[in-house]
Amino acid sequence: MAREKPTMDYGAMIRALRQEGPQRVYLLYGDEDYLRDSYLQELKKLCVDEDTEAFNYHRLPGAPFDAGALRESVEAMPFMGERTFTEVRDLDINRLNAADGDALKAILADVPEWATLAFVLSPGYSPDKRLATVKALRKACVEVEFLYPGAGELRSWVIRRAKSLDKDLDGPTADYLIWVCGERMNGLIPEITKIAGYAKGAAITRADVDAVAKKTPETAIYNLTDALGARQYDKAARMLADLLADRSTAPPQLIAALGSQFRQFYITRLSLDSGKGDAFITACLPELAGKPSFRFQMLRRAVSGYSADQLARAVSMCVQCDYDMKNTGGDGETLLKELLLRLAMDRA
């Protein structure tokens, strides 16, 4: 069973940071890099100001790892201020050799009281918590994993972002925009700007979002499966061609998204056939917990074009395609095109 995606309360984290003040070592990582960088700037402001930044702020690359430079930066006395701040970007903590690992552990064990050291990792990179060096870092630091904010917090942020561009945006349309464009805030920023620039009225509408927003692969996959349900096979084929031409998502990720979507359809179809409501769907699909009501409305509408048996076969076809892609050496694009043909034939 899929798990509900965890979220974070960023506001509470910032309040705690300001109340407690800067600590000596931080490990900042996670998928939500906008919040990560916002938190990093708050931390930096607590350590250095505009007058002392030139003397007391140091930014070091994580590759190649230079233990000497790191130690020199951390041990440097503050000048014209009370603290120093050292930022290390993209240290491959999981692959440090034994000598570098020992050097890092020695530095972590002796960070001066006036110093703050922050290790900042890129989205998609997670520290391997089994490794001795990672364990030493986690023991010495304040560890913050930046997750996507909760639905309500993200909705409010999107509305405020649109308002800063002199466009009104109501809650349901904001939810729809997030569904179309994804939950990553750095990805939403240019999309909101683009949509606000396109919108002719005082308020952004769903039509504005549909007209110019770049859809996430998950949203595009939903539209493809919806088109199949409506027997719009040419439209579905064009959508798959666009996804394959985009190259931002490889065939293995596309088949995973396609299988996940048909699984949601299948469970929704079974729920409707047995007279169950949204609460039952959420119990079976925890990833939909907290999602706005239109998501359930769209699911119910999309599955109206399928029977439970057809959806069961679709899930099985996706599983087989995924297996073939990973184990037979077949071309991913060809396998996806053949899968779409089989899905269409099953709908005929």
CORLINSUL-V673659 format. One line per field, one symbol per residue. phi: phi as a letter, one per 30 degrees, with the letter a starting at -180 (. if undefined). psi: psi as a letter, one per 20 degrees, with the letter a starting at -180 (. if undefined). A space follows every 50 residues. Layout:
phi: ???
psi: ???
This chain:
phi: .dcdddbbcdedddddddddidcdbbbcakdcdddeddddddddddcbcd dcedcccbbcddbddbddddddddddddciacbcbcccciddddbddddd dddddddddbddddcbbbcccdejcbddddddddddddddcdcbcccddd edddedddddddddcibdadeeddddedddcjcdddddeddddddddddd ddbdcedddddbddddeddddeddddddddicddddddddddddddidbd eddddddddddddddddddddddcidcdddddddbedcdidddddddddd ddddcbcddddddddddddddddddcbciddddddddddddddddddd
psi: pqqppqrqnhghghghghghrpagpqoprrhnhghghggghggghhgqah highhjpppqqhpqpnhghgggghipqqpkahrqpppoplpmhijprggh ghgghhghilpqhiqppppoqqqipppoihqgggggghhiropoporqrr ggghghggghgghijkpqorghhgggggggiriphhhhghggggghhhph ahqprhhgghhiqoqqhgghgghghghghjkmhgghghggggghhhiipq hhhghghgghghgggghgghgghjjrahhgghhhmhiipiqqhhghghgh ghihjqrhgghghggghgggggghhhiijqpggghgghghghgghhi.
